[in-house]
Amino acid sequence: MESAVTQVETYTSHHYPDTEKAPDIGYAVVEKHGTELDVRDMKRMGKTQSFQRNFAFLSTLGFSMVLMCSWEAELATATFALTNGGTAGAIYIYIFTFFGFGMAIISMAEMASMAPTAGGQYHWVSEFATPRAQKFVSYMTGWLCVLGWQAGSASCCYLFGTEVQGLIVLNHPGYVPQRWHGSLLAIASVLVSLFINTVLEGFLPFLQATILFLHVLGFIAVLVPLWVLSPHASAETVFREFNDGGDWRSMGLAALVGILSPIVSLIGPDAAVHISEEVRNASKTIPRIMVGTLIGNGAMGFIMLVTLCFCISDLESVLETPTGYPFIQVFYNVTQSTAGATTMTCIMVIVTQCGAITNMTTASRQLFSFARDQGVPFHVVYDIPLNAILTTTVFSILLVSISFGSTIAFNQLTSLGAVALLASYMISIGSMTWKRISAQPLLPSYFSLGRAGLAINVGALMFLILGFVMMFFPPAREPQVESMNWSSVIFVGVLLLSLGYYWIARGKYVGPVELVRKGE
């Protein structure tokens, strides 16, 4: 054992002169560089350890679970699925999305085990795509991830602001909600997230583990009153009543348009990947976190959705609630108490703010990694990615500020977050699919799909392509100009902007695979 420890110490000291001595060969845990396995992975990928590896399994699980917050997101976005699909459509499209997204999450978990880096998708594309295309395709994937997570960070803060507005409406019926009220509350949420991610950064692992318990206990605290106090609709109504609020003239198409709700509830499985350089034993821990989050959050989201559907006696009145959120109206209808509904909604608001904090953490880490590979024009390394956090803060405030003039315009921009992330999932899984089809050797992995890998990858791609296309659909067959889904136009615009920077800085970005080759 003594000689083995000496070997690890020599290895880490040679590659990272500032490291502390590893006390144990089994985990060889040092405060900054993690286990021997973490050191080996970073060396292979040609990366320098910039963060403290202070996330253990429980805190990482809390981080991932709270960021996805599936049961909370399902309640918050239920309007989309109930309008286009109704109760039956919402339930069946959730089940379909769970299994489709499940294949995508499992596919990415395998890649995360092979290459546990904060870069995530764009790094995987660089390693697994065809050599002729890897540089350009990985660059575009990196920009898609930046767009997805930056928009997602702003969206979560805006959700917090508007949920607080809903609470005010509930408690003060004479209050007239104004767009700028919600915008200012959202900016306050951004600033709180900034404070936690900078001044209290060292407490993030403890905070995430604590919030995990709130996430689970809050689920029980909301669920029990709905089960006990609410008059329940019949199973016939819940499981067989569809709604075509968008006048699509097809219940199946209407339900597919409502897929936005379960996608938003289950999106973000790559969040844990983007903090993998802060997680101990990352190549083993991250895949387990991703699969565990899928199962845990997916189950809670489904139970909450079915419960909500059974508690709706009049769908039209719930959708037209003055609070702006059907779940707040359902809480009030069930409890017949403003105080009770307020308490239940406060659980949602608190977890939403915690989700905003983790969204900022993820967005800043992903941006930091892409900047480290010269994909964007700024990068300074501190113990925390301070420049990336500040950039995420500014970008979130700018996005939220759009809602001062138009809530619809803000919704169009933030919907790009989901579209961009779906595109990055497609490209990275597509690269792995190509590698399998061409019978090329895969990197060693502690989480391997084995012979089922190709079938799972193809199934994931089919689902992601469908979800990507449906996210561009407007909420109704004949939308007004102001309610039209302009995401496709803005999506293309952002891609053109990234192409412009690629042309300007084409000599700087070479792709992470070049560093991998140097590290081999």
C-alpha positions as CSV (number, residue, x, y, z in Angstrom):
1,M,0.0,0.0,0.0
2,E,2.8,2.4,0.9
3,S,4.5,2.0,-2.5
4,A,1.2,2.5,-4.3
5,V,0.5,5.7,-2.4
6,T,3.9,6.9,-3.3
7,Q,3.2,6.1,-7.0
8,V,0.0,8.2,-6.9
9,E,1.7,11.0,-5.1
10,T,4.5,11.1,-7.7
11,Y,1.9,10.9,-10.5
12,T,-0.2,13.8,-9.2
13,S,2.8,15.9,-8.2
14,H,4.3,15.5,-11.6
15,H,1.2,16.6,-13.5
16,Y,-0.2,19.0,-10.9
17,P,2.7,20.4,-8.8
18,D,0.4,22.3,-6.4
19,T,-1.6,19.2,-5.4
20,E,-1.8,17.9,-1.9
21,K,-0.5,14.5,-1.1
22,A,-3.0,11.7,-1.7
23,P,-3.6,9.8,1.5
24,D,-5.3,6.7,0.2
25,I,-4.8,4.7,-3.0
26,G,-8.4,3.4,-3.1
27,Y,-9.8,6.9,-3.6
28,A,-6.7,8.9,-3.4
29,V,-8.9,11.9,-2.5
30,V,-7.3,15.3,-2.5
31,E,-9.2,18.5,-2.0
32,K,-8.8,19.8,-5.5
33,H,-8.0,17.0,-7.8
34,G,-10.3,14.3,-6.5
35,T,-9.6,10.6,-6.9
36,E,-6.9,8.8,-8.8
37,L,-9.6,8.1,-11.4
38,D,-10.5,11.8,-11.7
39,V,-6.8,12.7,-12.2
40,R,-6.4,10.0,-14.9
41,D,-9.6,11.2,-16.8
42,M,-8.5,14.9,-16.7
43,K,-5.0,13.9,-18.0
44,R,-6.5,11.9,-20.8
45,M,-8.7,14.8,-21.9
46,G,-5.8,17.2,-21.6
47,K,-7.5,19.4,-19.1
48,T,-6.2,21.3,-16.1
49,Q,-8.1,20.9,-12.8
50,S,-9.5,24.4,-12.1
51,F,-12.2,23.6,-9.5
52,Q,-12.4,22.0,-6.0
53,R,-14.0,18.6,-6.2
54,N,-16.3,19.1,-3.3
55,F,-19.5,17.6,-4.7
56,A,-20.1,14.1,-3.3
57,F,-22.9,11.7,-4.5
58,L,-25.7,13.2,-2.3
59,S,-25.0,16.8,-3.1
60,T,-24.6,16.0,-6.8
61,L,-27.9,14.1,-6.8
62,G,-29.5,17.1,-5.1
63,F,-28.1,19.4,-7.7
64,S,-29.5,17.4,-10.6
65,M,-32.9,16.7,-9.0
66,V,-33.5,20.3,-8.1
67,L,-32.4,21.7,-11.4
68,M,-34.8,19.4,-13.3
69,C,-37.5,19.7,-10.5
70,S,-39.9,17.7,-12.6
71,W,-42.9,17.7,-10.4
72,E,-42.7,21.4,-9.9
73,A,-42.1,22.1,-13.6
74,E,-45.0,19.8,-14.5
75,L,-47.4,21.9,-12.3
76,A,-45.9,25.2,-13.6
77,T,-46.2,24.3,-17.3
78,A,-49.4,22.3,-17.1
79,T,-51.2,25.0,-19.2
80,F,-49.5,23.9,-22.4
81,A,-50.4,20.2,-22.1
82,L,-54.0,20.8,-20.8
83,T,-54.8,23.3,-23.5
84,N,-53.4,21.1,-26.3
85,G,-54.2,17.5,-25.2
86,G,-56.4,17.8,-22.1
87,T,-56.0,15.6,-19.1
88,A,-55.7,12.4,-21.2
89,G,-53.3,13.9,-23.7
90,A,-51.2,15.3,-20.9
91,I,-50.8,11.9,-19.2
92,Y,-50.1,9.9,-22.3
93,I,-47.7,12.4,-23.8
94,Y,-45.8,12.4,-20.5
95,I,-45.4,8.7,-20.5
96,F,-44.2,8.8,-24.1
97,T,-41.7,11.6,-23.3
98,F,-40.4,9.8,-20.2
99,F,-39.4,6.7,-22.2
100,G,-38.1,8.8,-25.2
101,F,-36.1,11.1,-22.9
102,G,-35.0,8.0,-20.9
103,M,-33.2,6.6,-23.9
104,A,-31.5,10.0,-24.5
105,I,-30.4,10.3,-20.9
106,I,-29.0,6.8,-20.8
107,S,-27.2,7.5,-24.0
108,M,-25.6,10.6,-22.6
109,A,-24.8,8.8,-19.3
110,E,-22.6,6.4,-21.2
111,M,-20.7,9.3,-22.9
112,A,-20.4,11.1,-19.5
113,S,-18.7,8.0,-18.1
114,M,-16.3,7.9,-21.0
115,A,-15.5,11.7,-20.9
116,P,-16.6,13.4,-17.6
117,T,-15.9,17.0,-18.5
118,A,-17.8,20.3,-17.9
119,G,-17.9,20.7,-21.7
120,G,-20.4,17.8,-22.1
121,Q,-22.0,17.6,-25.5
122,Y,-19.5,19.6,-27.5
123,H,-16.6,17.7,-26.1
124,W,-18.3,14.4,-26.8
125,V,-18.9,15.5,-30.4
126,S,-15.3,16.4,-30.8
127,E,-14.2,13.0,-29.6
128,F,-16.8,10.8,-31.3
129,A,-17.8,12.6,-34.6
130,T,-16.0,11.9,-37.9
131,P,-12.6,13.7,-37.8
132,R,-13.4,15.8,-40.9
133,A,-16.4,17.3,-39.3
134,Q,-15.5,17.3,-35.6
135,K,-14.1,20.8,-35.3
136,F,-17.1,22.6,-36.9
137,V,-19.8,20.4,-35.5
138,S,-18.4,20.5,-32.0
139,Y,-18.2,24.3,-32.2
140,M,-21.8,24.6,-33.2
141,T,-22.8,22.2,-30.5
142,G,-21.0,24.3,-27.9
143,W,-22.9,27.4,-29.0
144,L,-26.2,25.4,-28.8
145,C,-25.4,24.5,-25.2
146,V,-24.5,28.1,-24.4
147,L,-27.8,29.3,-25.8
148,G,-29.8,26.5,-24.1
149,W,-28.4,27.0,-20.6
150,Q,-28.2,30.8,-20.7
151,A,-31.8,31.0,-21.8
152,G,-32.8,28.3,-19.2
153,S,-31.2,30.3,-16.4
154,A,-33.2,33.4,-17.3
155,S,-36.4,31.4,-17.8
156,C,-36.2,29.9,-14.3
157,C,-35.7,33.4,-12.7
158,Y,-38.7,34.7,-14.7
159,L,-40.8,31.7,-13.6
160,F,-39.9,32.6,-10.0
161,G,-41.0,36.2,-10.5
162,T,-44.4,35.3,-12.1
163,E,-45.1,32.7,-9.5
164,V,-44.7,35.3,-6.8
165,Q,-47.1,37.6,-8.8
166,G,-49.6,34.7,-8.8
167,L,-49.3,34.5,-5.0
168,I,-50.0,38.3,-4.7
169,V,-53.1,37.9,-6.9
170,L,-54.2,35.0,-4.7
171,N,-53.9,37.1,-1.5
172,H,-54.9,40.5,-2.9
173,P,-57.7,40.0,-5.5
174,G,-57.6,43.8,-6.2
175,Y,-54.0,43.7,-7.4
176,V,-53.6,44.2,-11.1
177,P,-50.4,42.3,-12.3
178,Q,-48.0,44.4,-14.5
179,R,-45.3,42.9,-16.7
180,W,-42.6,45.1,-15.1
181,H,-43.5,43.8,-11.6
182,G,-42.7,40.2,-12.7
183,S,-39.6,41.4,-14.5
184,L,-38.2,43.1,-11.4
185,L,-38.9,40.1,-9.2
186,A,-37.1,38.0,-11.8
187,I,-34.1,40.3,-11.7
188,A,-34.1,39.9,-7.9
189,S,-34.0,36.2,-8.4
190,V,-31.0,36.6,-10.8
191,L,-29.1,38.6,-8.1
192,V,-29.9,36.1,-5.4
193,S,-28.5,33.4,-7.7
194,L,-25.4,35.5,-8.3
195,F,-24.8,35.9,-4.6
196,I,-25.1,32.2,-3.8
197,N,-22.8,31.3,-6.8
198,T,-20.1,33.7,-5.7
199,V,-20.1,34.7,-2.1
200,L,-21.5,31.5,-0.8
201,E,-20.0,29.2,-3.5
202,G,-18.4,27.0,-0.9
203,F,-21.7,26.1,0.6
204,L,-23.2,25.0,-2.7
205,P,-22.8,21.2,-2.1
206,F,-24.4,21.5,1.4
207,L,-27.2,23.6,0.0
208,Q,-27.9,21.2,-2.8
209,A,-28.1,18.2,-0.4
210,T,-30.4,20.2,1.8
211,I,-32.7,21.3,-1.0
212,L,-33.0,17.7,-2.2
213,F,-34.9,16.9,1.0
214,L,-37.1,20.0,0.5
215,H,-37.7,18.8,-3.1
216,V,-38.9,15.4,-1.8
217,L,-40.7,16.6,1.3
218,G,-42.4,19.4,-0.6
219,F,-43.7,16.8,-3.0
220,I,-45.3,14.9,-0.2
221,A,-46.6,18.2,1.4
222,V,-48.3,19.2,-1.8
223,L,-49.5,15.7,-2.8
224,V,-51.3,14.7,0.5
225,P,-53.7,17.7,0.6
226,L,-54.6,17.1,-3.1
227,W,-55.3,13.4,-2.4
228,V,-57.2,14.0,0.8
229,L,-59.2,17.2,0.3
230,S,-60.0,17.4,-3.4
231,P,-63.2,16.0,-4.9
232,H,-61.9,13.7,-7.6
233,A,-62.9,13.5,-11.3
234,S,-63.7,10.1,-12.6
235,A,-61.1,7.9,-14.2
236,E,-63.1,7.9,-17.4
237,T,-62.8,11.7,-17.6
238,V,-59.1,11.9,-16.7
239,F,-57.8,9.1,-18.9
240,R,-60.2,9.5,-21.9
241,E,-61.0,13.2,-22.1
242,F,-58.8,15.1,-24.7
243,N,-58.8,18.8,-25.5
244,D,-58.0,20.5,-28.8
245,G,-57.6,24.1,-27.5
246,G,-55.4,25.0,-30.5
247,D,-58.0,23.9,-33.1
248,W,-55.6,21.4,-34.7
249,R,-58.5,19.2,-35.8
250,S,-56.6,16.2,-34.6
251,M,-56.4,15.1,-30.9
252,G,-53.1,13.3,-31.6
253,L,-51.5,16.3,-33.1
254,A,-52.9,18.5,-30.3
255,A,-51.3,16.2,-27.7
256,L,-48.0,16.4,-29.6
257,V,-48.1,20.2,-29.6
258,G,-48.5,19.9,-25.8
259,I,-45.3,17.9,-25.6
260,L,-43.6,21.2,-24.5
261,S,-44.8,20.6,-20.9
262,P,-43.2,17.1,-20.3
263,I,-40.1,18.1,-22.2
264,V,-39.5,21.2,-20.0
265,S,-40.2,18.9,-17.0
266,L,-37.6,16.3,-18.0
267,I,-35.0,18.4,-19.8
268,G,-31.6,19.1,-18.4
269,P,-30.1,15.6,-17.8
270,D,-26.8,17.0,-18.8
271,A,-26.7,19.4,-15.8
272,A,-24.7,17.0,-13.7
273,V,-22.2,16.6,-16.5
274,H,-21.4,20.3,-16.5
275,I,-20.2,20.1,-12.9
276,S,-18.4,16.8,-13.4
277,E,-15.0,18.5,-12.8
278,E,-16.3,19.4,-9.3
279,V,-17.5,15.8,-8.5
280,R,-15.4,13.1,-6.9
281,N,-15.1,9.9,-8.8
282,A,-17.0,11.6,-11.7
283,S,-16.9,8.8,-14.3
284,K,-18.7,6.5,-12.0
285,T,-20.9,9.0,-10.1
286,I,-22.3,11.1,-12.9
287,P,-24.0,8.3,-14.9
288,R,-25.6,7.0,-11.7
289,I,-26.8,10.5,-10.9
290,M,-28.3,11.0,-14.4
291,V,-30.2,7.7,-14.3
292,G,-31.3,8.2,-10.7
293,T,-32.6,11.7,-11.5
294,L,-34.5,10.3,-14.5
295,I,-36.2,7.6,-12.4
296,G,-36.8,9.7,-9.2
297,N,-37.9,13.0,-10.9
298,G,-39.8,11.2,-13.6
299,A,-41.8,9.2,-11.2
300,M,-42.7,12.2,-9.0
301,G,-43.6,14.2,-12.1
302,F,-46.0,11.6,-13.3
303,I,-47.6,11.1,-9.9
304,M,-48.1,14.9,-9.6
305,L,-49.5,15.2,-13.1
306,V,-52.1,12.4,-12.6
307,T,-53.0,13.9,-9.2
308,L,-53.5,17.3,-10.8
309,C,-55.7,15.9,-13.5
310,F,-57.9,14.2,-11.0
311,C,-58.3,17.4,-9.1
312,I,-59.5,19.5,-12.0
313,S,-63.3,19.6,-12.1
314,D,-63.7,22.4,-14.6
315,L,-60.7,22.6,-17.0
316,E,-61.8,25.9,-18.7
317,S,-62.1,27.8,-15.4
318,V,-58.7,26.5,-14.2
319,L,-57.0,27.6,-17.4
320,E,-58.5,31.1,-17.1
321,T,-57.3,31.6,-13.5
322,P,-56.3,35.3,-12.7
323,T,-53.2,34.0,-10.9
324,G,-51.7,33.0,-14.3
325,Y,-51.0,29.4,-13.0
326,P,-53.6,26.7,-13.0
327,F,-51.9,24.9,-10.1
328,I,-52.4,27.9,-7.8
329,Q,-56.1,27.9,-8.7
330,V,-56.3,24.1,-8.1
331,F,-54.6,24.5,-4.7
332,Y,-57.2,27.1,-3.7
333,N,-60.1,25.1,-5.0
334,V,-58.9,22.0,-3.1
335,T,-58.1,23.7,0.3
336,Q,-60.8,26.4,0.1
337,S,-58.2,28.4,2.0
338,T,-56.0,31.3,0.9
339,A,-53.5,30.4,3.6
340,G,-53.4,26.8,2.6
341,A,-53.0,27.5,-1.1
342,T,-50.3,30.1,-0.2
343,T,-48.3,27.6,1.8
344,M,-48.4,25.0,-0.9
345,T,-47.4,27.6,-3.6
346,C,-44.6,28.9,-1.4
347,I,-43.0,25.4,-1.6
348,M,-43.1,25.8,-5.4
349,V,-41.6,29.3,-5.2
350,I,-38.7,28.2,-2.9
351,V,-37.8,25.2,-5.0
352,T,-38.0,27.4,-8.2
353,Q,-35.5,29.8,-6.7
354,C,-33.2,26.9,-5.8
355,G,-33.6,25.8,-9.4
356,A,-32.5,29.2,-10.6
357,I,-29.4,28.9,-8.5
358,T,-28.5,25.5,-10.0
359,N,-29.3,26.8,-13.5
360,M,-26.8,29.6,-13.1
361,T,-24.2,27.2,-11.8
362,T,-24.7,24.9,-14.8
363,A,-24.8,27.7,-17.4
364,S,-21.7,29.3,-16.0
365,R,-19.7,26.0,-15.9
366,Q,-20.7,25.1,-19.5
367,L,-19.7,28.6,-20.6
368,F,-16.5,28.4,-18.7
369,S,-15.6,25.1,-20.4
370,F,-16.4,26.4,-23.9
371,A,-14.4,29.6,-23.2
372,R,-11.5,27.4,-22.0
373,D,-11.5,25.8,-25.5
374,Q,-11.6,29.2,-27.1
375,G,-15.2,28.8,-28.3
376,V,-16.2,32.3,-27.0
377,P,-14.1,35.4,-26.7
378,F,-13.4,35.6,-22.9
379,H,-11.9,33.3,-20.3
380,V,-10.1,34.0,-17.0
381,V,-9.7,31.2,-14.4
382,Y,-10.4,31.6,-10.7
383,D,-11.3,29.0,-8.1
384,I,-14.8,29.6,-9.5
385,P,-15.5,30.7,-13.1
386,L,-16.2,34.3,-12.0
387,N,-16.2,35.7,-15.5
388,A,-18.7,33.1,-16.7
389,I,-20.9,33.7,-13.7
390,L,-21.0,37.4,-14.3
391,T,-21.6,36.9,-18.0
392,T,-24.5,34.6,-17.2
393,T,-25.9,37.2,-14.7
394,V,-25.8,40.0,-17.3
395,F,-27.3,37.8,-20.0
396,S,-30.1,36.7,-17.7
397,I,-30.9,40.2,-16.8
398,L,-30.9,41.3,-20.4
399,L,-33.3,38.4,-21.4
400,V,-35.6,39.1,-18.4
401,S,-35.6,42.8,-19.4
402,I,-37.3,41.8,-22.7
403,S,-40.4,41.1,-20.7
404,F,-40.7,44.7,-19.7
405,G,-42.0,45.3,-23.3
406,S,-43.4,41.9,-24.3
407,T,-44.1,38.8,-22.3
408,I,-44.7,36.9,-25.6
409,A,-41.3,38.0,-27.0
410,F,-39.6,36.7,-23.8
411,N,-41.4,33.4,-24.0
412,Q,-40.3,33.0,-27.6
413,L,-36.7,33.6,-26.7
414,T,-36.7,31.3,-23.6
415,S,-38.3,28.5,-25.6
416,L,-35.1,28.5,-27.6
417,G,-33.4,27.1,-24.5
418,A,-35.2,23.8,-24.8
419,V,-34.8,23.7,-28.6
420,A,-31.1,24.4,-28.4
421,L,-30.5,21.7,-25.7
422,L,-32.5,19.2,-27.7
423,A,-30.3,20.0,-30.8
424,S,-27.2,19.5,-28.7
425,Y,-28.5,16.1,-27.5
426,M,-29.2,15.0,-31.1
427,I,-25.8,15.9,-32.4
428,S,-23.9,14.3,-29.5
429,I,-25.9,11.1,-29.6
430,G,-25.8,11.1,-33.4
431,S,-22.0,11.2,-33.1
432,M,-22.0,8.1,-30.9
433,T,-24.5,6.4,-33.2
434,W,-22.1,7.0,-36.2
435,K,-19.2,5.6,-34.2
436,R,-21.2,2.4,-33.4
437,I,-22.4,2.0,-36.9
438,S,-18.9,2.4,-38.3
439,A,-17.7,-0.3,-35.8
440,Q,-15.1,2.0,-34.3
441,P,-13.7,1.1,-30.9
442,L,-15.4,3.0,-28.0
443,L,-13.6,4.5,-25.0
444,P,-13.7,2.4,-21.8
445,S,-16.7,3.2,-19.7
446,Y,-18.0,2.3,-16.2
447,F,-21.5,2.7,-17.6
448,S,-21.8,0.8,-20.8
449,L,-24.9,0.1,-22.9
450,G,-23.3,-2.9,-24.5
451,R,-25.0,-4.6,-27.4
452,A,-28.2,-2.6,-26.8
453,G,-26.3,0.7,-27.3
454,L,-27.1,1.2,-31.0
455,A,-30.8,0.5,-30.6
456,I,-31.0,2.9,-27.6
457,N,-29.1,5.6,-29.5
458,V,-31.3,5.3,-32.5
459,G,-34.5,5.3,-30.4
460,A,-33.2,8.4,-28.6
461,L,-32.5,10.2,-31.9
462,M,-36.0,9.4,-33.2
463,F,-37.6,10.9,-30.1
464,L,-35.3,14.0,-30.0
465,I,-36.0,14.8,-33.7
466,L,-39.8,14.6,-33.0
467,G,-39.5,16.8,-29.9
468,F,-37.2,19.3,-31.7
469,V,-39.7,19.7,-34.6
470,M,-42.8,20.0,-32.2
471,M,-41.1,22.7,-30.2
472,F,-41.4,25.0,-33.2
473,F,-45.1,24.6,-33.5
474,P,-47.3,27.6,-32.5
475,P,-49.9,27.1,-29.7
476,A,-52.8,27.2,-32.2
477,R,-53.4,26.2,-35.8
478,E,-54.1,29.8,-36.9
479,P,-52.1,31.9,-34.5
480,Q,-52.1,35.7,-34.4
481,V,-48.9,37.5,-35.3
482,E,-48.2,38.3,-31.7
483,S,-48.7,34.7,-30.5
484,M,-46.9,33.0,-33.4
485,N,-43.9,30.8,-32.4
486,W,-40.9,32.7,-33.9
487,S,-38.4,30.4,-32.3
488,S,-37.3,29.0,-35.7
489,V,-36.3,32.5,-36.9
490,I,-34.4,33.4,-33.8
491,F,-32.8,29.9,-33.7
492,V,-31.4,30.4,-37.2
493,G,-30.3,34.0,-36.2
494,V,-28.3,32.7,-33.3
495,L,-26.7,30.1,-35.4
496,L,-25.7,32.7,-38.0
497,L,-24.2,34.8,-35.2
498,S,-22.1,31.9,-34.0
499,L,-21.0,31.2,-37.5
500,G,-19.8,34.8,-37.7
501,Y,-17.6,34.4,-34.6
502,Y,-16.3,31.0,-36.0
503,W,-15.1,32.7,-39.1
504,I,-13.4,35.5,-37.1
505,A,-11.8,33.1,-34.6
506,R,-11.4,30.1,-36.8
507,G,-7.7,29.8,-36.0
508,K,-8.4,29.7,-32.2
509,Y,-11.0,26.9,-31.8
510,V,-9.5,23.5,-32.7
511,G,-11.8,21.2,-30.7
512,P,-11.2,19.4,-27.5
513,V,-10.1,16.2,-29.3
514,E,-6.8,18.0,-30.2
515,L,-6.0,18.3,-26.4
516,V,-7.0,14.7,-25.9
517,R,-4.4,13.7,-28.4
518,K,-1.8,15.7,-26.7
519,G,-2.7,14.2,-23.4
520,E,-2.5,10.6,-24.6
